[in-house]
Amino acid sequence: MPNKITYITYQTFPANTANSLQTISNIKYIIKNGVKVDLIFPLRSTESSNSLEEINKHYGEDLDFEVKGTEHKYPFGRAKFFNKFSFLISHYLWSKNITKNIGNSDDEKYFFTRSDWVFYFLSRRKMTVVFECHQYTKIRKILINKSLKNEKSKVIFLNENLKTDYEQKYNLNNNYLVLQNGVDIDLFKKIRKKKNQLIFVGKLTRFGKSRNIDFLLQSFSKLDKSYYLKIIGASEIELKSYNQIIRDLQISDRVEIMEYLPHKEVVKLVSESEIGILINSNINTHSAKYTSPLKYFEYLCADVKVVATEFSAHKTLPFSENISFYNLDNENSFASAVIKSKHNYFLTQDQKEKISLNNRAKKIINLF
């Protein structure tokens, strides 16, 4: 077992994103399993911080790990145009630079990354490195193939679809693990449920595209008036826009939409709800095929019944047989799924342990 893992990522901290929360949560449980962690990331935003105190405060934690925010002189985060291109070139240059003087293959160092370029450069240097793969891209496909020529390089695929699509092109040689996201079960306590309360948690857009919130509101307006809905994660602009739609649909007394809230406040609101919504559009392949939503695992842990779009990604989730699926953009199907979800079962404590971040951290450590 490694004594210390160096976690290198092109994410930045603190941030109001599920991805940054996932990283901090994974670090928390790697530490709880007796492994020290260094976190290296770029200070690429005006909100970025090199302070452990600020990071702990933002995520509501009290963790002890080394924070190494690095200088970021590249265009992404500064330039307001050609955002996709500036991300690609900045990510490449930062990764190449940050891995330049990281050590050599004779050192007993262990690296974990969510950056395909960091994975590639460390693999070229014959370092021990695990890459957690969340999306499928042509560049990533090539980089993984080249990286796995290093016998000390391994990949975690976030779901079975990701693994299958890479495997169709390349032989993975068993240097991989399929590992979905998990939940911090210590945060969840049993509290009284609010009858017929539905909840959606998350950003209302994904990759700049709508997550089909208009459809959710329209469908909800057709449900019996005994149902209530909370939506958490709107931007200030989205708040105004969707509140107008809510007024137009005459459901203001049954719908509450809120901006970003601290995670522990979200946990309470999830725990008091009866039904959790997984919704997305099919515009982006990642949303339909590769996602492993953190909120799904939180819904399960909080004894919240799940209603989800009938996407391949949702069907690969653990305990997906217990999800009430509805057809994309079909209001009647959505209503039926909400009603049917009342018959879904609750997970046992042992089942919750299987999807816990503690169990996930153990598997990550063992992969090294």
C-alpha positions as CSV (number, residue, x, y, z in Angstrom):
1,M,0.0,0.0,0.0
2,P,1.4,3.5,-0.9
3,N,2.2,5.8,2.1
4,K,1.4,8.8,0.0
5,I,-0.5,9.6,-3.2
6,T,0.2,12.8,-5.2
7,Y,-3.1,13.8,-6.8
8,I,-2.5,16.0,-9.9
9,T,-5.5,17.6,-11.6
10,Y,-6.2,20.4,-14.1
11,Q,-9.3,21.2,-12.0
12,T,-9.1,24.3,-9.7
13,F,-10.2,24.7,-6.1
14,P,-12.4,25.8,-4.4
15,A,-15.2,25.6,-7.0
16,N,-18.9,25.1,-7.0
17,T,-18.8,22.0,-9.2
18,A,-19.6,18.3,-8.7
19,N,-16.2,17.4,-10.2
20,S,-14.3,19.4,-7.6
21,L,-16.5,18.0,-4.8
22,Q,-15.7,14.5,-6.1
23,T,-12.0,15.1,-5.9
24,I,-12.1,16.5,-2.3
25,S,-14.4,13.6,-1.2
26,N,-12.1,11.0,-2.7
27,I,-9.1,12.7,-1.0
28,K,-11.0,12.6,2.3
29,Y,-11.4,8.9,2.3
30,I,-8.0,8.1,0.9
31,I,-6.7,10.0,4.0
32,K,-9.1,8.1,6.3
33,N,-7.6,4.8,5.0
34,G,-4.2,5.8,6.2
35,V,-2.6,7.3,3.1
36,K,-1.2,10.9,2.9
37,V,-2.2,13.1,0.0
38,D,-0.6,16.0,-1.9
39,L,-3.0,17.9,-4.2
40,I,-1.4,19.7,-7.1
41,F,-3.6,21.9,-9.3
42,P,-3.4,25.2,-11.3
43,L,-4.5,28.6,-9.9
44,R,-6.3,29.3,-13.1
45,S,-9.3,31.3,-11.7
46,T,-9.6,34.5,-9.6
47,E,-11.4,32.3,-7.1
48,S,-8.6,29.7,-6.9
49,S,-6.8,29.4,-3.6
50,N,-3.6,27.8,-2.3
51,S,-5.0,27.8,1.2
52,L,-6.1,24.5,2.8
53,E,-8.2,26.6,5.3
54,E,-10.2,28.1,2.4
55,I,-10.6,24.8,0.7
56,N,-11.8,23.1,3.9
57,K,-14.2,25.9,4.6
58,H,-15.7,25.8,1.1
59,Y,-16.4,22.1,1.2
60,G,-17.3,22.0,4.9
61,E,-14.4,19.7,5.8
62,D,-11.5,19.6,8.3
63,L,-8.9,17.6,6.2
64,D,-5.1,17.6,6.6
65,F,-3.3,17.3,3.3
66,E,-0.7,19.2,1.3
67,V,-2.1,21.9,-1.1
68,K,0.1,22.9,-4.0
69,G,-1.7,25.4,-6.2
70,T,0.6,26.3,-9.0
71,E,1.1,29.3,-11.2
72,H,-1.0,29.3,-14.4
73,K,0.2,31.7,-17.1
74,Y,-1.8,30.0,-19.9
75,P,-4.8,31.5,-21.8
76,F,-7.6,29.3,-20.4
77,G,-9.4,31.2,-17.6
78,R,-8.1,34.5,-18.9
79,A,-9.2,34.6,-22.5
80,K,-13.0,35.0,-23.0
81,F,-12.9,33.6,-26.6
82,F,-11.9,30.3,-28.2
83,N,-12.6,28.7,-24.8
84,K,-12.4,25.1,-26.1
85,F,-9.1,25.6,-27.9
86,S,-7.6,27.6,-25.0
87,F,-8.5,24.8,-22.6
88,L,-6.8,22.2,-24.8
89,I,-3.6,24.1,-25.3
90,S,-3.4,25.3,-21.7
91,H,-4.1,21.9,-20.3
92,Y,-1.4,20.4,-22.4
93,L,1.2,23.0,-21.6
94,W,0.5,23.0,-17.8
95,S,0.6,19.2,-17.7
96,K,3.9,19.0,-19.5
97,N,5.4,21.6,-17.3
98,I,4.1,20.3,-14.0
99,T,5.4,16.7,-14.7
100,K,8.8,17.9,-15.8
101,N,10.6,17.7,-12.5
102,I,8.3,15.4,-10.6
103,G,10.9,12.7,-9.9
104,N,12.1,9.6,-11.8
105,S,11.0,6.0,-12.3
106,D,13.2,4.7,-9.5
107,D,11.4,6.8,-6.9
108,E,8.7,5.1,-4.9
109,K,6.1,7.7,-5.8
110,Y,2.4,7.1,-6.5
111,F,0.3,9.5,-8.7
112,F,-3.4,9.8,-9.2
113,T,-4.9,12.1,-11.9
114,R,-8.0,13.1,-13.7
115,S,-5.9,14.7,-16.5
116,D,-5.2,12.5,-19.6
117,W,-2.1,14.7,-20.4
118,V,-0.7,14.3,-16.9
119,F,-1.3,10.6,-17.2
120,Y,0.5,10.5,-20.6
121,F,3.6,12.5,-19.4
122,L,4.0,10.5,-16.2
123,S,3.6,7.3,-18.1
124,R,6.3,8.3,-20.5
125,R,8.6,8.7,-17.5
126,K,7.7,5.2,-16.3
127,M,6.0,6.5,-13.1
128,T,3.3,4.6,-11.1
129,V,0.1,6.5,-12.1
130,V,-3.6,5.9,-12.1
131,F,-5.9,7.9,-14.4
132,E,-9.6,8.3,-13.5
133,C,-11.4,8.5,-16.9
134,H,-14.7,10.4,-16.9
135,Q,-15.3,11.0,-20.6
136,Y,-14.5,9.5,-24.0
137,T,-12.6,11.7,-26.5
138,K,-10.5,10.9,-29.6
139,I,-7.4,12.5,-28.0
140,R,-7.9,10.6,-24.7
141,K,-8.3,7.4,-26.6
142,I,-4.9,7.8,-28.1
143,L,-3.3,9.0,-24.9
144,I,-4.6,6.1,-22.9
145,N,-3.3,3.6,-25.4
146,K,0.2,5.1,-25.4
147,S,0.2,5.5,-21.7
148,L,-0.7,1.9,-21.0
149,K,2.6,0.8,-22.6
150,N,4.0,1.6,-19.2
151,E,3.2,-1.4,-17.0
152,K,2.9,0.9,-14.0
153,S,0.1,2.9,-15.6
154,K,-3.6,2.0,-14.9
155,V,-7.0,3.4,-15.6
156,I,-10.2,3.7,-13.7
157,F,-13.3,3.9,-16.0
158,L,-16.3,5.6,-14.4
159,N,-18.7,3.2,-15.9
160,E,-18.9,0.0,-18.0
161,N,-19.8,2.0,-21.2
162,L,-16.5,3.9,-21.0
163,K,-14.5,0.7,-20.6
164,T,-16.3,-1.0,-23.4
165,D,-15.8,1.8,-25.9
166,Y,-12.1,2.0,-25.2
167,E,-11.7,-1.8,-25.3
168,Q,-13.3,-2.0,-28.7
169,K,-10.3,-0.1,-30.1
170,Y,-7.4,-1.2,-27.8
171,N,-6.4,-4.1,-25.6
172,L,-6.5,-2.9,-22.0
173,N,-4.4,-5.8,-20.7
174,N,-6.3,-5.8,-17.4
175,N,-4.6,-2.6,-16.3
176,Y,-8.0,-1.0,-15.4
177,L,-10.9,-1.0,-13.0
178,V,-14.5,0.0,-13.6
179,L,-15.5,2.1,-10.6
180,Q,-18.6,4.3,-10.3
181,N,-18.8,7.3,-8.0
182,G,-19.7,6.9,-4.4
183,V,-21.3,8.7,-1.4
184,D,-20.0,10.0,1.9
185,I,-22.5,8.0,4.0
186,D,-21.3,9.7,7.2
187,L,-23.0,13.0,6.1
188,F,-26.5,11.4,6.0
189,K,-28.8,11.1,9.0
190,K,-32.4,9.9,9.1
191,I,-34.8,12.9,9.2
192,R,-38.5,13.2,8.7
193,K,-39.6,13.2,5.0
194,K,-41.7,15.8,3.4
195,K,-44.5,14.0,1.7
196,N,-44.5,14.0,-2.1
197,Q,-41.4,16.3,-2.2
198,L,-39.3,15.9,-5.4
199,I,-35.8,17.3,-5.6
200,F,-33.2,18.0,-8.3
201,V,-29.6,18.9,-7.4
202,G,-27.0,20.1,-9.8
203,K,-26.0,22.7,-12.3
204,L,-28.9,23.5,-14.7
205,T,-26.6,23.4,-17.7
206,R,-24.0,20.9,-18.8
207,F,-21.2,21.8,-21.2
208,G,-23.1,25.0,-21.8
209,K,-26.3,23.2,-22.9
210,S,-29.6,23.0,-21.0
211,R,-30.2,20.0,-18.8
212,N,-33.9,19.9,-19.9
213,I,-35.1,21.8,-16.8
214,D,-37.9,23.4,-19.0
215,F,-39.2,19.9,-19.6
216,L,-39.0,19.1,-15.8
217,L,-41.1,22.1,-14.9
218,Q,-43.6,21.5,-17.7
219,S,-44.0,17.9,-16.7
220,F,-44.2,18.7,-13.0
221,S,-47.1,21.2,-13.7
222,K,-49.2,18.2,-14.9
223,L,-48.7,16.3,-11.7
224,D,-51.3,16.2,-8.9
225,K,-51.1,19.4,-6.7
226,S,-50.1,17.3,-3.7
227,Y,-46.5,17.2,-5.2
228,Y,-43.8,19.7,-4.4
229,L,-40.4,20.3,-6.2
230,K,-37.1,21.8,-5.1
231,I,-34.4,22.6,-7.6
232,I,-30.9,23.5,-6.3
233,G,-28.0,24.8,-8.3
234,A,-29.3,27.7,-10.5
235,S,-27.1,30.7,-11.4
236,E,-28.4,34.2,-10.7
237,I,-29.5,34.6,-14.3
238,E,-31.2,31.1,-14.4
239,L,-33.0,31.9,-11.2
240,K,-34.8,34.9,-12.8
241,S,-35.5,33.0,-16.0
242,Y,-36.9,29.9,-14.5
243,N,-38.9,31.8,-11.9
244,Q,-40.7,33.5,-14.7
245,I,-41.5,30.1,-16.3
246,I,-42.7,28.8,-12.9
247,R,-45.0,31.8,-12.6
248,D,-46.3,31.3,-16.2
249,L,-47.1,27.7,-15.4
250,Q,-48.9,28.8,-12.2
251,I,-46.9,26.5,-9.9
252,S,-45.1,29.0,-7.8
253,D,-46.8,27.6,-4.7
254,R,-45.3,24.2,-5.4
255,V,-41.9,24.8,-6.8
256,E,-38.8,26.4,-5.2
257,I,-35.7,27.1,-7.2
258,M,-32.4,28.0,-5.4
259,E,-28.9,29.0,-6.2
260,Y,-25.8,27.0,-5.2
261,L,-25.8,26.0,-1.5
262,P,-23.0,24.5,0.6
263,H,-22.9,20.7,0.4
264,K,-24.1,20.0,3.9
265,E,-27.2,22.2,3.4
266,V,-27.9,20.2,0.2
267,V,-27.6,16.9,2.1
268,K,-30.3,18.1,4.5
269,L,-32.7,19.1,1.7
270,V,-32.0,15.8,-0.1
271,S,-32.6,13.8,3.1
272,E,-36.0,15.4,3.7
273,S,-37.2,14.6,0.1
274,E,-39.0,11.5,-1.1
275,I,-38.1,11.5,-4.8
276,G,-34.9,12.5,-6.5
277,I,-34.7,13.4,-10.2
278,L,-31.9,12.6,-12.7
279,I,-32.5,14.6,-15.8
280,N,-30.5,15.6,-18.8
281,S,-30.8,16.3,-22.5
282,N,-29.3,13.9,-25.1
283,I,-27.3,16.7,-26.8
284,N,-24.1,15.5,-25.2
285,T,-22.9,11.9,-25.4
286,H,-21.3,12.1,-22.0
287,S,-24.6,12.9,-20.3
288,A,-26.4,10.0,-22.1
289,K,-23.7,7.4,-21.9
290,Y,-20.8,8.0,-19.6
291,T,-22.0,10.0,-16.5
292,S,-22.0,8.6,-13.0
293,P,-23.9,11.3,-11.1
294,L,-22.8,12.0,-7.5
295,K,-26.4,13.0,-6.6
296,Y,-27.7,9.5,-7.5
297,F,-25.6,7.9,-4.8
298,E,-26.7,10.6,-2.4
299,Y,-30.3,10.0,-3.2
300,L,-29.8,6.3,-2.5
301,C,-28.0,6.9,0.8
302,A,-30.8,9.3,1.9
303,D,-33.6,6.8,1.2
304,V,-34.8,8.9,-1.7
305,K,-36.6,7.1,-4.6
306,V,-35.0,7.8,-8.0
307,V,-36.7,8.9,-11.2
308,A,-34.4,9.1,-14.2
309,T,-34.2,9.6,-17.9
310,E,-33.9,6.3,-19.7
311,F,-30.3,6.8,-20.7
312,S,-27.6,4.1,-21.1
313,A,-25.5,5.8,-18.4
314,H,-28.3,5.6,-15.9
315,K,-28.9,2.0,-16.7
316,T,-25.3,1.1,-15.8
317,L,-25.6,2.6,-12.3
318,P,-25.4,0.3,-9.3
319,F,-29.0,-0.8,-8.2
320,S,-30.3,0.6,-11.5
321,E,-33.1,-2.0,-11.4
322,N,-34.6,0.1,-8.6
323,I,-34.8,3.3,-10.7
324,S,-38.1,4.4,-12.2
325,F,-37.2,5.4,-15.8
326,Y,-39.1,7.7,-18.1
327,N,-38.8,8.4,-21.8
328,L,-37.0,11.5,-22.9
329,D,-39.3,14.5,-23.4
330,N,-42.4,12.4,-22.6
331,E,-44.5,14.2,-20.0
332,N,-46.9,11.2,-19.5
333,S,-43.9,8.9,-19.1
334,F,-42.4,11.2,-16.5
335,A,-45.7,11.3,-14.5
336,S,-45.9,7.5,-14.6
337,A,-42.3,7.1,-13.4
338,V,-43.0,9.5,-10.4
339,I,-46.0,7.5,-9.3
340,K,-44.3,4.1,-9.9
341,S,-41.2,5.2,-7.9
342,K,-43.3,5.0,-4.6
343,H,-42.8,1.2,-4.9
344,N,-39.0,1.3,-5.1
345,Y,-37.1,-0.3,-2.3
346,F,-34.6,1.3,0.1
347,L,-31.0,0.1,0.3
348,T,-29.9,-1.9,3.3
349,Q,-26.9,-0.6,5.3
350,D,-24.6,-3.2,3.7
351,Q,-25.7,-2.1,0.2
352,K,-25.0,1.6,1.2
353,E,-21.5,0.5,2.3
354,K,-20.9,-0.9,-1.2
355,I,-21.5,2.5,-2.8
356,S,-19.6,4.4,-0.1
357,L,-16.6,6.6,-0.7
358,N,-14.8,4.7,1.9
359,N,-15.2,1.5,-0.2
360,R,-14.2,3.4,-3.3
361,A,-11.1,4.8,-1.7
362,K,-10.0,1.2,-0.7
363,K,-10.3,0.1,-4.3
364,I,-8.3,3.0,-5.6
365,I,-5.5,2.3,-3.1
366,N,-5.5,-1.4,-3.9
367,L,-5.2,-0.6,-7.6
368,F,-1.7,0.9,-7.0
